[in-house]
Amino acid sequence: MRRITRFLPLAVMLFFMTVSCDKVSIREPQATVADSLIFDIGVHKEYERMREVTDSLEMAGKLSAIDANRWRGVSYYRQGQYLMAEVCYRKALNCEVKTALDQLSYNKSARRLSELLLVRGDYEGALMVAMPAVAKMEKSGIGSDIDYAILLNNIGCCQLNLGHDKEANESFLTAREHYAARWQSDTTSRGFQEAVIGTVYTSMAYINTKRYAESIYWIDRTEMLLGKYRQKSDARREYFDEYQGRIEIMRAVALQGLNKKEEAAKAYQAFLQTNYSKTGAGKINANDYLVAAQRYAEAADNYRYLDKTLSDWGMEMSLDNIQLYLLPKYHANAEAGRQDSAKFIGNQILHMLDSAITAQKNSTTVELATIYNTQQKEAEIAKQQEDLIRTRLIGTGVGLVLVMAFFIIYTLHRRAATQRLAAAHQKLEEAHGELQTAYDQLEETTAQKERMASELRIARDIQMSMVPSHFPILSDFDLYAAMTPAKEVGGDLYGYLLIGPSEKPDVPDLFYFCIGDVSGKGVPASLFMAQATRLFRTLATQRMRPAEIATRMNAALSGEDNEHGMFVTMFIGLVNMKTGHLDFCNAGHNPPVLKAGSDISFIDMLPNAPIGLWPGLEFEGEEIDTIKGKSLFIYTDGLNEAENRQQEQFGDDRLLDILSNMHFDSAQHVINHLQEEVAQFRDGAEPNDDLTMMCLKAKK
């Protein structure tokens, strides 16, 4: 109910905006001489001077407060000081709109602020800025078509990410009309260039939300607009090849998402014909398609240009850049089987984390200090304006009163002004102390939360990359598995390995698989899980039997290094792919379910202990003659012990009943169906344990 209430103001605003947007007629007032002067300074990238001139013009009354704050925001934004830019834009939006030029500054401040919030992922915050701005433009009729179009484009991206597909489509279409109005009224190429950039953002929004069919429409439109842009005599030629490359790589990603693999490959080949594909930025951008197409080796090759590309962009290894670039680089090398490279990149990520966290904290501290200095500067401007007014009053009084009267009035005025100034200074000192305390607390709290969230997010990404996300396509066997941690990171694991004979290593004859549940949850469990996963793969490559694998893992995990007494329950299986013979060892794990036709039951197994509890144990294995024509379902206790709001458990009987009454069309179908059943059973209750399931279907 609270979630519905929170979205209600947005829904109401959206309704009125949608109803009225067809009637909008926008006029843009001419810029003033002061605005042109500041703009020209910004063209030469003299951002400090840009702010100094803005302060002077505001003090002289040539700029309104809203216009001055907007220009300060522009200068900080172009310097990459986004927190300061956000502060200035918010101040601009809080100022009173008195003139048409004030309304224009309000529109541009809202446009840039909504972009900052959108990039940060604060979709609700961006909507709360952009939608009132659109409403003000519609009511006043003052603004520019490009501001209106970009605001609507930002709104559409937010709506799409929040699941409001229909409203997002209406916003994008209305934005398209205003892009068209801009280029029809503009004799230069600027309108087409802005439209190309806007439709690129729209296309990426649909791709990022996996709405690939809709993205194709906007990609085609982007290509059409780029063609019109080419025809303009003043168009910037360096954009043509780059944006053509971006269009082709977006098309390749969308077609791959639609499972049109041949068409996607052709689009990628068209991308390779552009000069942009040979640049570092182009190679990094190309990995969106290569990873989606599981061409991990090519993606890993492209990531060799990452360090130089980031250096050319002037980027440091912040937490965001580690997540955006190094983690995908690790994932591509791991999936390509380049274990040494993946290990090196993993160590590189770990070494960079501390310095990245420290750098982010220092950057935030500097920006907060700049905010305080800016507020001091604003107080000085206000004081100078007060002094200027007082001087003018004194000058006027000289011609109206006698010298003695003037002297008396001036003396009294000075005394009162001194007292007011002293009182104002005292209040400023008190406000400074309170502000500094608040910023110190905010800095400490924000840094701690961001560090914890970033570290857990990176740990989750690394952990999820350790378990397979793709499964083999075999003629006689169908395998699928899924893992859902209860917290940011978890302790469940699963894995498989196909091994062929030495004379034909590419033709597998042995099929190893496992599933496990580490004691406890969170980061300690995830670290123990990583050790267990590594040991399983290492021992399986030596063609050991499951019981021997369990014995060796127990010897490694129950040593002196296991100070906290952690352990893992596991089911380890080995299938001879020619005969269907199953050799398995159950180490304290839940009994799997075996289904053959209409017969279904839990497998009766030997009571081996969990792995890691006691050193020196010898684990016993068991076997089934053949599992051909049968389905094997393995799971962790996060399934049968899942709880609903009344703390009732899902239970073994419910599990058998569901599996008995469903058709095992495919292994993935079984896993997806049980995930839906568990979610429905929980009825909104938070998961009490990690949930991992695996299904192996052997054909006759």
N, C-alpha and C positions, 0 to 999 in steps of 0.2 A: 504493500500500500504506500509506503514512504517513497518507493521508486516511482510509482505512478504520479504521486503528488509533485515530486521534484520535476518531472517532465511536463506537467500541466501548463505552466507559463510558456514554455517553448512551443507546445502544441497550439495554444491560443494565438500566439504571435505568428506562428507559421500559417495558420488559417487565414488571418487577415492579410498577411503578406501575399499569399497565393491568390486570394480573391482580387486584390488590387493591382497586381503587377502588370496586367495587360493594359492598364490605363496610364502607365507612367510616361511622362514626358519630361525630360531632363534638360536643363539649361546650365551652362557653365560660365560663371562670371570671369571677367578678365583679371589676371594676376596684377598685383600692385608693383610699383617700382621696388619697394622693399623686398617683396618675395623674389623678384627677378635677380636682385643683387645677391641674396643669400643662395639662390639656386646656382648662380655662376660660380660662387666660391666653392660650392659643393662639387661642381664639375671638375675643378682642379684638385679635389680630394684634400682641401685644407679644412679639416673638420673642427679643429680647435678654434681656428679663426671664424669658422661658421657660427659657432656658439657665442663667441665674443661679440660679433656683429649683431647676432640675434638679441643678446642682452642689451646692447646699446640702443637698438631700434625700439625694443620694448620700453626701455626707460624713457626714451624721447616721445613715446606715444605713437610711433609709426607702425607698431605691430600690436595686435591684441594678445591677451594672455593665451588664448587657445591657439593662435597662429604661431606664437613664440614657442610654446611647448611642443607643437607639431614639428617645427624645424629642429629643435633640440633632439627629438626622437629620431628624425631622419639622420642627423649627424652620428648619433650613437649607433644606429642600426648599420650604417655603412662602415663603421669601425668594427663591427662584430660584437659590440657590447650590448647584447640583447636584453639583459636585465634592466640596464639603464634606459634603453629604448622603450621597454614596456612601461617603466615608471612614467616617462615623459608622455607617452601616448595616453595613459590612463588619466594623467593630469589634464591633458587637452580635452578628453571626453567629459571631465567633471566641470569644465568651465561653462559659463553661460554663453549661449549662441545669440549674438545680437545683430549680426549683419549677414549678408549673403556670403561674403568671404569667410566669415566664421563658420558657416554651414559647410563650405567647401573643405576647410581645414578639419572639421569634425569628421567628414566623410573619409578623408585620406588617413586620418589617425585611426579610425575604426577599421579601415581596410588593412592597414599594416599590422595593427594589434591582433586582429582576428587571424592573420597569416601566422604570426608568431605562436599563438595558442594552438592553431591547427597543426603546425609542424611538431609542437611539443606533445601532441596527442590529447590535449584538453579540449575535446570536441564540444562539450557542454559550455565551457567558458567561451570558446570562439563563437558559438551561436548566440550567447547572451550579449556579445559585443556587436556582431554583424547584423543581427535581425533588427534591433532598434535603429541602427544606422540606415538600413534599407527603408524602414518605416518613416524616418525623418526625411529622407530624400523624396519619398513618394508624397509626403504631406506638403513639403516646401517646394518641390519641383526644382530644387537647386542641387547641382552636382555635375559630374561628368559621366558619360556612358561607360568609360573604362572603369571608373571607381565602382559604379553600380554593377557592372558585369563581374568584376573580380570579387566583390562582396557576395554576390549570388553564387559564384563558383566556390568560394570558401564555404558558404552555407551548404551547398550541395555535397561537398566532400565530407563535412561533418555529419549530415543526415545519412549519407551512405554508410559511414562507419558506425553510426548508431542504429542501423537497421531500418531506416525510413526510406525505402527504395523509391516509392512513388513520388514522395515529396522531393527527393534528391533529383530525380529525372526532370521534374517541373522546374526546379531551380536551375539546372544545367541548360535546359532549353531556353529559358528566359534570359540567362546570361548570354547564350549564343546570339539572341536577337540584338542585345545591346553591343556585343562585339561587332556585329554587322553594322549597326547604326554608327559606330565609331569610325570604321574604315570607309563607310559611304560618305561621311561628312569630312574626312581628313584626306587631304591631297597627298600626304606623305605615306611612307610605308609603315609608319609606327603602329597604326591600327591593326594591320595584318600580323606584324611581329607579336603584338600583345595577344592577339587571338590565337596564334600558334602556341604560345607559351601556356595560355589558359586551357586549351584543349589537351595539351600534353598532361597537365595536372589532372584534368578530368579523366583521361584515359588511365593514368596511373592509379587514380582512386578506385576505378572499377577493377583493375588488375589486382591491386593490393587486397581488395575484399573478395577476390576470386569470382567476380561476375564477368567472366571472360567474353560471353556473347555480346553483352552491352558495350564492353570496351572496344570491340571490333568497329562498331559504328563510329565511335569518337576517334579511333586511330585513323579510319578512312577520312574523317572530316579534317583531322590535323594535316594529312597529306594533301588534301584539296587546298587548304589554306596556305600551306607552304608553297604550293604551285602558284597561287595568286601573289604571294609575297615575292617570289622570284621575278615576276613581271614588272615590279616597281623599280624605277631607275635608281632610287636612292637606297635600295635594300642593302643590308650588310651581307656581302657575299660569303663571309666566313661562317654564317649561320646555316647555309643551305646543306652542306655536306653533313655537318654535325646533327642537325635535326632530322635529316633523312635517315641517318644511322639510328637515331633514337626511335624513329617511327618503326623501322624494320625490326629492331630488337623487341619493342613492345608487341608488335604483331606476332613475332615468333613465340613469345611467352604466352600470349592469349590463345593462339592456336594450339600450343602444347597443352594448355589447361583444358581445351575442348577436345583433347585426344586426337587432334588432326595432325599427326606427327609428321607426315610427309610435307604438308603445307608449311608447318612450322620450320622444318629443315630448309625449305626453299626460302622462306623469309630470312632465316639466319644467313644463308648464302648471299642473299641480296645485301644484308648488313656488311658482310665481309668484303663486298665490292667498294664500300665507302672508305675514304681516307680516315674517317673518325674511328673505324674499327681497328686501325693500326696504332692509335694513341693509347696511352695508359688508361685514361678515363674510359675510352671505348671498350677496352679489354675488360675492365672491372664491371662496366655496365652489361657486357655480353654474358657475364656469369649468371645473371637472372634467368636467361634461357638455358644455359648449359646445365645448371643445377636442376632446373625443372625437368630437363630431358635426360637426367641421370648421366650426363657426359662429364663425369667428375674429373677424369684425367685432364681434359682440355681446360676445365675450370681451374684446376690446380696449377696448370701451366700459366694461365692468365694472371693468377694471383702473385706470380713472381714479379710483376710490375707494380704491385701494391705500394711498396715502400717509396719508390720514386714518385708515384702518382700523388700520394699523400703529401710528400715533400713539395711537389710542384704546386699543390693546392694550399700550402702553408698550414697544413693541419697537424696538430699534436695528438699524441695518443691519449685522448680523454676516455672516460668510461664509455661514452656513447660511441666513439669511434672504434673502441675495442669490440663492442657488441656488433656494430654495423659491418666491420671489415675483417677483424682477426678471427672472430668466431666462424663466419662463413668460410674463411680460408682454411681453418682447422677442419671444418666439416667436409670440405671438398677433398682435401688430402686424405682424410680418414676413409671416406667412401671410395676414393681411388685406390685404396690399398697401400698408400705410401705411409707406412706406419712410422718410419724414422722422421719424415717431415712433419707428420701430425704430432708426434711427441715433441719435436723441437718447437713447433708453434704453440703447443699447450704450455710448455715451460716459459715461452716468451710472454704468453698471456698472464701467467702467474707473476712473473717478474715485473710486468708493467702495471699491475693492479695498484700496488702501494703508491707508486709515483703518480699514477693517474688520479687516485683519490686525493692525494696531497695537493696536486696541481689544481683540481677542481675546487678544493676548499680555499686555496689561496686566491683563485680567480674570483670566487664569491665574496671573499673578504675585501678584495680591491674594489669590486663593483659596489658593495655596500658602503665603503668609505667614500666612493665617488658620489653616491646618492646623498650622503650627508653633506659633502662639500657643495653639491649643487643646491641643497636647501639653504646653506649659508649664503651662497651667491644670490639666491632669490631674496633673502632677507636684506642683503646689501643693496640690491636694486630697489626694493621697496623703500629703504631708508633714503637713497639718493632721490627717488621721486618725491618723497616728503620734503626733503631739503629744498628741491627745486620749486615746489609749490610755495613753501614758506618764503623763499627769496623773492618770488614774484609778488607776493602779498606785501612784503616790506617795500619793494620798489614802488608799488602803487600808492602805498601810504605816504611816501615822501612828498608827493605833489598835493596831498589833500589835507595834511595836518601841519601844524606848526612844528618847528624843530624840537621844542621841549616836549610836546605831546607825543611826537614820534619816538623820542628817546624813552619816555615812560612806558609807552605801549611795547616798544621793542624789548625793553628790559624785562617787563612782566612776561612777555611771550617767550623770551629766551629761558626764563626761569621755569615756566610751565613745560616748555619743550624738553629742558634738561631732565625734569622729573619724569616726564613721560618716557624719555629715552632710557633713563635708568631703570624704570619699571619694565620697559620692553626688553632691555638687556637681561634683567633678572629672569623674566619669563622665558627668554630664549635659552639662557643657561639651564634652567630647569627642564625645558623641553629637550634640550640636547642630552642631558643626563638620562631622561626617560627613554629617548629614542635610542641612545647608545646601548642601554640595558636591553631594550627590546630586540635590537638587531643582534646583539651578542647571543641572546637566547635563541633567536631565530636561526642564526648561523650554526650554532652547535646542534640544535635539533634537526635542522635540514640536512646538515652534513652527515649526521649519524644515520638518519633514515635513508638518504640517498645511497650511502655507502653499503648499508645492509641490503637494501633492495637490489642494488647493482650486483653485489657479490652473489646474492642468492639467485638472481636472474642468470648470471654467467654460469654459476654452478649447475643450475637446472639444464641450461643449454648443453653444457659439456656432458652431463650425465645422460641426457636423452640421446646424445650422439653416440653413446657407448652401446646402446641397444639398437638392433636393426630396425629400420623404418621401411625397408623394401624386402620382399620375400621371393624365393626362387620360383620360377615357372617350370614345373616338372610334369612329365607326361603321366606318371603314376602316383604322385604325391602332391597334396595341396596343404600348404602351411600358412598360418596367419596368427599374429599375436599383437597385443596392445597392452600398454602400461599407463596408469593414471596415478601419479603421486598424490597423497593426501595433503602434503605440504608443498612448499616451493621445491624441495628435493626429497627424494624418498629412498627406501631401502630394497624395493623389489627389483628383480632382474629377470631377463630371459635372453636367450641367444641360440644360434644354430650355426652349424659348420658342415659344408659339403666337402668330402675328401675323396679323391680318385686314387687309383693304384699308381705306383711310381712310373710304370711304363706308359700309362695314359692319364696323367694328372688332370686333364681337362674333361674327363668322362667320370663323374663321381659314382662311387659304388657304396660309400658309407655316408649316412645322414645322422650327425650328432645334433641333439637339441637339449635344452635345459630350461628350467624355471626355478626361481628361488625367492625367499623372503627373509631379509636380514632382521634381526631383533632390533627393536627401537625404530625411531623415525628421524627425519631431519638430516643435517649435514653429517654427523658421525655414521649414520646408517648408509648414506650415499657413498662415503669413502670406503667403508667395508664392502659395499656392493661393487665398487670399481675393482677392488682387489679380487673378489670372487669371480667377476666376469673375465678379468685378464687370465686368471689361473685356469678357468674352464677352457678357454680358447687355446692356451698354450699346451695343456695336457691332451686336448682332443686332437691337435695336429700330430701328436705322437702315436695316434691310433690305439690309445689305451681303451680298455673296457670301462663302462660306467663305474663299477665298484672300485676299480683301481684309481680312477679320476677322483672319486670322493675321498678315498684314503689319502692320496697325495695332497689334496686341497686341505683336508683336516690337519695334516702334519704341518702345512705352511701357515694356516690361520690360527692354530691353537698354541703357538709358541709364546715366548716371553713378551713379544711386542703387543699381544692382545691383553693389555692391562685392564680393560673395562669388561672383559668376559663376553664379548660380542660373539654371535654365532649366526648361521644361516641354515634354514631348512631348504633342501633342494630335491628336485626330481631330475635325474640325468638319464637320457635315453640314447640308444644307438640302434638305428634301423639299417639292415642289409637291404639295399634298394632292389636287389635282384630277387631275393626270396621273401621279403617282408618280415624276416625274423627280427623281433624286438628284444634287445638286451638292455635292462634298466637297473638303476639303483635308486631307491627312495631313502633320503636322509632326513627323517623326521617330518616330511612334507605331507600336505593333504593328499588323500588317495585320489588319483585321477579317475575319470569316468570313461568307460569303454562301451561303445555302441556298435552293435552288429545287427543290422536289420531292425527288428522291433525289440531285440534284447538289449537292455542297458543296465549297467551296474557299476558300483565302485570297484576298483581292482583291490583284491586282498593281498597285502604286502607284508614283508618282514619289517619289524620295528627297529630299523637303524636309528642311531642318535643323530641330532643335527650336527652339521660341520662346524668345528671351531671350539667346541666345549671342552673336550678332553683329548690330550695327545695320546698317540699310540693305538688308536682304534683301527681295527680292520673291518671295512664295510663289506657287507654281503650283497651280491647282485642276484637278480632274478631274470626270467626270460619268458617270452610268449612266442610260440612257434611261428606264427605269422599274423600280421595285422592287416593283410590285404583284404579289401572289402569292408574294413572297419574304420571307425573314427575315434580318435583319442582326444579327450578334453582335459587339460591340466590348468590349474588355477592357484592363486594364493588365498589365504583366509580373509582377504579384503572382500571376497565375493560372498562366501557363505556366512560371514560374520558382519556383513553390512547392516547398518541399523537405520530405522526410520525415526520419525519424530517421537514415537512412543518407546524408543529404544528396543524395539522388537528386531530380531535378527532374520536375515534372509533365509538361512537354514539349508541343510542338505536335502531335505524332502522337496522343498520348493525347486531347488536346482534340478533334481532328477525329474520332477514333473515337467518342467519347462523343456528339458532336453528330450524327454520321451515324446512330447507332442509337437516337435518341430522337425521339419525336413532339413537335413544337413546338405543344403544346396552347394555350399562352399564353406571353407574354413572362415573366410571373412564374414560371411553371412551369420555364422554361429556367434562370432565375437560381437558383431554389431548388435545383434538381437539381444544378447545378454546384457550389453551395456545399457540398452534402452530399458530392459526389465529392471535392472538395479536402480537406474535413475528414477523410474516410476515408483519403485518400492520406497526409496528414500523420501520422496515427496518433499524435496527441498532441504532435508537435513544435511548438515555438513558431513563429508566422508570421515569416518573414524579410523581408516587404515588405507594404505596403498592398495590399489586393485590392479592385478595383472592376470591376463588370461591367454592361453595358447590352445589352438586346435590343429590337429594333424589328421587329415583325411587321406586314407590309402585306398586307391582304386583297385578293383579286382584285376 
